[in-house]
């Protein structure tokens, strides 16, 4: 499975490089005060992708951190319940049925008396 995952990411990387090479064009960005910046198109796209990804990742990490922080005291206070061997488990008593057979009170099958 690890091989397939690695192969997938290699294919994605090769496709991304081919697209970037085909679109390696200068783009003029008009900034404030009459400034103009010449930027390559793939670099501009990657920059804006990361600019949009960063706030989403920060919100996700903050939410995950707060949920873990709320869950830790509950996990700390939840102590495992020790098994007591002095008290036997309750058993169901047999119940007589009209045709002379017996069955357990919790079981739906009819067991013959043997």
N, C-alpha and C positions, 0 to 999 in steps of 0.2 A: 504494500500500500504506500509505503514511503517513496518507493521508486516512481509510482504514478503521480504522486503529489509533486515530486521534484521535476518530473517530465512536464507536467502542466505548467509550472512556473517558468521553466526554461522556454517553453513555447510562447507563453505570454510575453516574456522579456524580449524574445527575438522579434515578435510582431511589433512590440512597442518601439524597438530600435529601427525597424524598417519604416514604420510610419513617421517617426521623427526624422529620419534621413530624407524621406520624400518631401517633407514639409519644412525643411531647414531654410526658412525665409526670414528676412528682416521685417520687423513690425515697428512702426513708429508710435511711440506713446507720447502724447502731448501732456506735459505736466504743468503745474502752476508756474506762473511767472515767465511764460514763453520757453520753458525748458522742453526739450525733445529728447527722448531716450530711444535708441535703437536696440531692440531685444529680439532674439531668435524666437520663433513661434513655439517650438516644443518647450523651451525653458519658461516661457510665459504661461503656457498651459499647466505645466507642472507646478509652478508657483501659485497660480490661482486654485488649483486642486488642493494643495496643501493648506492654503489660506482658508478654504472652506472646511477642510477636514479637522483642523486644529480645534475650533470651538466645540464641535461635536464630540471629539475625543475627550476634551476636558470635562464636558457635561457628563459623559458616560463614566469616566473615572471617578468623578465626584459623587455620582449617584451610587456607584458600586462601593466606594469607601464608606458612605453614610449607612448603607444597608449592612455592611460587615460590622460597622461600629455598633449598630443596634442589635445585631444577632449575637455578638460575642458574650454579653452578660447572660443571655438566655442559655447559651451552650455551657457556660461556666457553672450556672446554677443547676443545670440538669444533671444530677448525679445518677449513675446506673443503679437500678434497684437490685439488691442482692437476692438470689434465689434461696428460698428457705426450704430445706429438705425435711424439716420436722413435721410439716403439715402435708399430708398426702393429698393428691389431686382428687376432687370429687368425682365419683363414678355414677353413672345412671343406673337406676334399678330396673330390672326387667318388668315388663307390664304384660299381663295376660290378655290374649285376644280371644274372641268368641270361639274360634275353631280349635282351641287348645294349644296353639303355638304361642311362643313368647317373643317379644321384641323389646329393644331398649327404648326408653322414653324419648331420647334425642335422635334416634335413628329411624328412617322411614322404611327400611327393609324389615321383612318379617323373618326371624330366625327360628328354625324348628328346635324343639327341645330334644337334645340328644344325650 
